[in-house]
């Protein structure tokens, strides 16, 4: 019975070691993933810039700033 337990423990340890190694080797992004992520970030930045510089948002921001500066203390 003790030998069977030892073998099971060894198999589990081997499987856990392989899983740990596999996850460690696949932990980072590849160059293609960096490129896609960079393009997505640039696209998001362009959309955000367009939204923030639109007349509606600019007017709202100016209104908020003006109200904050005109606040009575």
C-alpha positions as MATLAB code, in Angstrom:
seq = 'XXXXXXXXXXXXXXXXXXXXXXXXXXXXXXXXXXXXXXXXXXXXXXXXXXXXXXXXXXXXXXXXXXXXXXXXX';
ca = [
       0.000    0.000    0.000;
       2.863    2.411    0.780;
       4.424    1.859   -2.640;
       1.174    2.709   -4.420;
       0.873    5.959   -2.488;
       4.451    6.864   -3.368;
       3.837    6.185   -7.066;
       0.626    8.246   -7.061;
       2.440   11.097   -5.311;
       5.234   10.918   -7.881;
       2.793   10.955  -10.790;
       0.913   13.935   -9.356;
       4.153   15.773   -8.792;
       5.285   15.057  -12.347;
       1.975   16.231  -13.786;
       2.048   19.392  -11.652;
       5.615   20.072  -12.723;
       4.710   19.729  -16.387;
       1.680   22.012  -15.964;
       3.811   24.569  -14.145;
       6.463   24.471  -16.856;
       3.861   24.748  -19.617;
       2.211   27.767  -17.974;
       5.581   29.343  -17.368;
       6.631   28.978  -20.987;
       3.314   30.418  -22.193;
       3.229   33.293  -19.713;
       4.179   36.156  -22.048;
       2.885   37.617  -25.262;
       4.437   36.868  -28.607;
       5.594   39.570  -30.995;
       2.410   39.296  -33.069;
       0.298   39.727  -29.937;
       2.275   42.853  -29.034;
       1.644   44.235  -32.525;
      -2.096   43.580  -32.310;
      -2.234   45.056  -28.810;
      -0.339   48.160  -29.930;
      -2.642   48.689  -32.915;
      -5.711   48.250  -30.703;
      -4.338   50.758  -28.180;
      -3.634   53.291  -30.932;
      -7.128   52.843  -32.369;
      -8.668   53.346  -28.932;
      -6.536   56.452  -28.391;
      -7.655   57.891  -31.742;
     -11.333   57.315  -30.922;
     -10.886   58.804  -27.456;
      -9.115   61.854  -28.921;
     -11.959   62.411  -31.390;
     -14.549   62.162  -28.625;
     -12.723   64.466  -26.215;
     -12.012   67.101  -28.881;
     -15.599   67.155  -30.185;
     -17.552   70.373  -29.695;
     -20.053   68.760  -27.325;
     -17.467   67.381  -24.925;
     -15.275   70.480  -25.154;
     -18.251   72.679  -24.286;
     -19.222   70.461  -21.372;
     -15.654   70.465  -20.014;
     -15.430   74.242  -20.327;
     -18.745   74.575  -18.523;
     -17.592   72.370  -15.659;
     -14.301   74.252  -15.338;
     -16.074   77.614  -15.454;
     -18.495   76.545  -12.706;
     -15.589   75.309  -10.586;
     -13.705   78.591  -10.991;
     -16.799   80.672  -10.236;
     -17.666   78.726   -7.079;
     -18.034   80.777   -3.939;
     -15.943   79.750   -0.946;
];
